[in-house]
């Protein structure tokens, strides 16, 4: 956020204890305000604490135009709050109605500044935290290292991880399901850290399990989760810690509480660092409307944005099915089939136009959108674009700050876009939702 950015702040019904909370939030913020207005309803008694609030704000914000007035238009105010949005609002409207909504409003106010600080961190390159460890805003998706069909040479993979670490992408998203039982992310990480032991404390490792890629079935009951985690710990062999464990797919026949509860036992025992969820991108936005992001915010669960570039759609490198290698797994995915491809490329073209205006890549638009859109809800998402080419890492992990208007433009494109074809073949779809 540029230091010269100034906003207007409007506070409604700021009285008593609520006023002190607002004061603290304002004074801790990095925002610079041209104008601060406090509105209060006609039946509100202007107390001594409010006088103190007014005096403090005047003292700390001498350049501000400060005023207090009466207002009864609560309904209109509510609409204004929604319409202003984030980031960089011209007016920040905080509704504080006395007594009956005070606690909820304080939470909303605190969340605003929490989100603001989150995006400030992202913009300035400051680290976020997952499982108690600092991570860069964008991680690395490790499937190219041990891809079942076309794994890259080991030394090339080592170079990719070194480059990722060099550019701050220290959240590595791998999986027991990435490859075969004899050669997957866990084997690769173990050999990497045997060769580069000094790197182990610099990274945060996330591992997916509980899904059999060969049979296409989820194994997410309590015993299967335990077996999956035990196997992952065995393969890690003490060379690195599993900071986040993810059930790659959830079984609709198993209560999610059972799946998460089984993994939570290992968190409590200190054997793994935490539990994560995955999969969100410009091509898969349902997480923002189906309650998942809200739940992640409530329980402080990180969302791993697996395949944030739409499985390569948003790299601009793919225009037809024949652009994919013969053994590429995407050839079996519905969205890449010829009857769907042209329709889906329309979204890519729209994002390319936005990227062109901002002088960045479509992929950078996509990953930053995931970060900021999730931050809007008070949750944390770490996009994890994958590549087998060390030269692509620097481009992939660059964060570009999207303005309020740019976010609005992207969301408008998404609201009109038609994404044709399911994410996976029909036999896999039942494992995606519970």
Residue pairs with C-beta under 8 A, 6 or more apart in sequence:
1 30
1 31
1 87
1 88
1 116
1 119
1 120
1 123
1 401
3 32
4 32
5 31
5 32
5 88
6 31
6 32
6 33
6 34
7 31
7 32
7 33
7 34
7 88
7 89
7 90
7 91
7 92
8 33
8 34
8 35
8 36
8 37
8 90
8 91
8 92
9 26
9 31
9 33
9 35
9 36
9 37
9 91
9 92
9 94
10 36
10 37
10 39
10 91
10 92
10 93
10 94
11 22
11 36
11 37
11 38
11 39
11 94
11 96
12 38
12 39
12 40
12 71
12 74
12 77
12 93
12 94
12 95
12 96
12 97
13 39
13 40
13 41
13 44
13 95
13 96
13 97
13 98
14 22
14 38
14 40
14 50
14 53
14 94
14 96
15 40
15 44
15 45
15 46
15 47
15 49
15 50
15 96
15 98
16 47
16 49
16 50
17 49
17 102
18 96
18 98
18 102
18 105
18 106
19 49
19 50
19 52
19 53
20 49
20 53
21 106
21 109
21 110
22 53
22 94
22 96
22 109
23 53
23 56
23 57
25 109
25 110
25 112
25 113
26 33
26 36
26 57
27 56
27 60
28 113
29 113
29 116
30 116
30 117
30 120
31 92
31 116
33 61
33 64
34 63
34 64
34 65
35 64
35 65
35 66
35 67
36 57
36 61
36 64
36 65
36 66
36 67
37 66
37 67
37 68
37 69
38 50
38 53
38 54
38 67
38 68
38 69
39 68
39 69
39 70
39 71
40 46
40 50
40 68
40 69
40 70
40 71
41 70
41 71
41 72
41 97
41 98
42 70
42 72
44 98
46 68
54 66
54 68
57 64
57 66
58 64
58 66
71 77
74 95
74 97
77 93
77 95
78 95
80 91
80 93
81 93
81 94
81 95
84 90
84 91
84 92
84 93
85 376
85 404
85 407
85 408
86 112
86 115
86 116
86 376
86 404
87 116
87 119
87 372
87 401
87 402
87 403
87 404
87 407
88 403
88 404
89 404
92 112
94 105
94 108
94 109
94 112
95 101
95 105
95 108
96 102
96 105
96 106
96 109
97 105
111 378
114 378
115 375
115 376
115 378
118 128
118 375
118 380
119 371
119 372
119 375
119 401
120 126
121 127
121 128
121 137
122 128
122 137
122 371
122 372
122 375
122 399
122 401
123 399
123 401
125 136
125 137
125 168
125 399
127 134
127 135
127 136
127 168
128 134
128 135
128 136
128 137
128 380
128 382
129 135
130 171
130 204
130 243
130 244
130 273
130 274
130 276
130 302
130 380
130 382
131 204
131 243
131 244
131 273
131 274
132 273
133 204
133 243
133 273
134 170
135 170
135 171
135 204
135 382
136 167
136 168
136 169
136 170
136 171
136 397
137 168
137 371
137 382
137 397
137 399
138 168
138 169
138 367
138 371
138 382
138 383
138 384
138 385
138 396
138 397
138 398
138 399
139 169
139 170
139 171
139 172
139 173
139 204
139 206
139 304
139 382
139 383
139 384
140 160
140 161
140 164
140 169
140 171
140 172
140 173
140 384
140 385
140 386
140 393
140 397
141 173
141 306
141 307
141 384
141 385
141 386
142 172
142 173
142 174
142 175
142 178
142 185
142 188
142 386
143 174
143 175
143 178
143 386
144 151
144 152
144 157
144 160
144 386
144 387
144 388
145 151
145 152
145 157
145 160
145 161
145 174
145 178
145 185
145 188
145 388
146 157
146 178
146 179
146 180
146 183
146 184
146 185
146 187
146 188
147 178
147 179
147 329
147 388
148 178
148 179
148 180
148 213
148 329
149 327
149 328
149 329
150 325
150 327
150 328
151 179
151 183
152 160
152 388
154 188
154 191
156 388
156 390
157 188
157 192
157 388
158 192
158 195
158 196
159 390
160 387
160 388
160 389
160 390
160 393
161 172
161 192
161 199
162 196
162 390
163 390
163 393
163 394
164 170
164 172
164 393
164 397
165 199
165 202
165 203
166 393
167 393
167 394
167 397
168 397
169 393
169 396
169 397
170 202
170 203
170 204
171 203
171 204
171 206
171 382
171 384
172 189
172 203
172 204
172 205
172 206
173 206
173 208
173 278
173 304
173 306
173 382
173 384
174 184
174 185
174 186
174 188
174 189
174 205
174 206
174 207
174 208
175 184
175 185
175 207
175 208
175 209
175 246
175 248
176 184
176 185
176 186
176 207
176 208
176 209
176 228
176 231
176 232
176 235
177 184
177 208
177 209
177 211
177 212
177 213
177 248
178 184
178 185
178 208
179 185
179 187
179 188
184 235
185 207
186 207
186 232
186 235
186 236
187 235
189 205
189 236
189 239
189 240
190 235
190 236
190 237
190 239
190 240
192 199
193 199
193 200
193 239
193 240
194 239
197 239
200 239
200 240
203 240
204 243
204 244
204 273
205 240
205 241
205 242
205 243
205 244
206 242
206 243
206 244
206 245
206 246
206 276
206 304
207 232
207 242
207 244
207 245
207 246
208 246
208 247
208 248
208 278
209 225
209 228
209 229
209 231
209 232
209 245
209 246
209 247
209 248
210 218
210 219
210 220
210 224
210 225
210 228
210 247
210 248
210 249
210 259
211 217
211 218
211 219
211 247
211 248
211 249
211 431
212 218
212 219
216 427
216 428
216 431
217 431
218 247
218 248
218 249
218 250
218 251
218 431
219 225
219 227
219 228
219 251
220 247
220 249
220 250
220 251
220 254
220 258
220 259
221 251
221 254
221 258
221 259
221 262
222 258
222 259
222 261
222 262
223 262
225 247
225 259
225 262
225 263
226 262
226 265
226 266
229 242
229 245
229 263
229 266
229 271
229 272
232 242
232 245
233 242
233 271
233 272
236 242
241 272
241 273
242 271
242 272
242 273
243 272
243 273
243 274
244 272
244 273
244 274
244 275
244 276
244 302
244 304
245 263
245 266
245 272
245 274
245 275
245 276
246 275
246 276
246 277
246 278
246 304
247 259
247 260
247 263
248 278
249 428
249 431
249 432
250 256
250 259
250 431
250 432
250 433
250 434
251 259
251 431
251 434
252 430
252 431
252 433
252 434
256 434
260 275
263 272
263 275
264 275
266 272
267 273
267 274
267 275
274 301
274 302
275 301
276 301
276 302
276 303
276 304
277 292
277 296
277 301
277 302
277 303
277 304
278 303
278 304
278 305
278 306
279 287
279 304
279 305
279 306
279 307
280 287
280 288
280 303
280 305
280 306
280 308
280 370
280 374
280 381
281 305
281 307
281 308
281 309
281 310
281 366
281 370
281 383
282 308
282 310
282 314
282 347
282 351
282 366
282 369
282 370
282 410
282 414
283 310
283 311
283 313
283 335
283 344
283 347
283 419
283 423
284 423
285 414
286 292
287 293
287 303
288 373
288 374
288 377
290 433
292 303
293 303
293 374
293 377
293 379
294 377
294 379
295 301
296 302
296 303
296 379
296 380
297 377
297 378
297 379
300 380
301 379
302 380
302 381
302 382
303 374
303 379
303 380
303 381
303 382
304 381
304 382
304 384
305 367
305 370
305 374
305 381
305 382
305 383
305 384
306 384
307 385
307 386
308 366
308 367
308 370
308 383
308 384
308 385
309 315
309 363
309 366
309 367
309 385
309 396
310 348
310 366
311 330
311 333
311 335
311 336
312 318
312 330
313 335
313 344
313 345
313 347
313 348
314 348
314 351
314 362
314 363
314 365
314 366
315 361
315 362
315 363
316 348
316 352
316 361
316 362
317 323
318 324
319 345
320 338
320 341
321 331
321 336
321 337
321 338
321 341
324 330
324 331
324 336
330 336
332 425
333 421
333 423
333 424
333 425
334 340
334 421
334 422
334 423
334 424
334 425
335 341
335 344
335 419
335 420
335 421
335 422
335 423
336 421
337 421
339 420
340 420
340 421
343 418
343 419
343 420
344 419
344 420
344 421
346 417
346 418
347 413
347 414
347 417
347 418
347 419
348 362
350 413
350 417
351 362
351 365
351 366
351 410
351 413
352 362
354 362
354 365
354 406
354 409
354 410
354 413
355 361
355 362
355 364
355 365
358 365
358 400
358 406
360 398
360 400
361 395
363 385
363 395
363 396
364 395
364 398
364 399
364 400
365 400
365 402
365 410
366 383
367 383
367 385
367 396
367 399
368 399
368 400
368 401
368 402
369 402
369 407
369 410
370 381
370 383
371 381
371 383
371 399
372 402
372 407
373 407
373 411
374 380
374 381
375 381
385 396
385 397
387 393
387 396
402 410
422 429
423 429
423 432
424 432
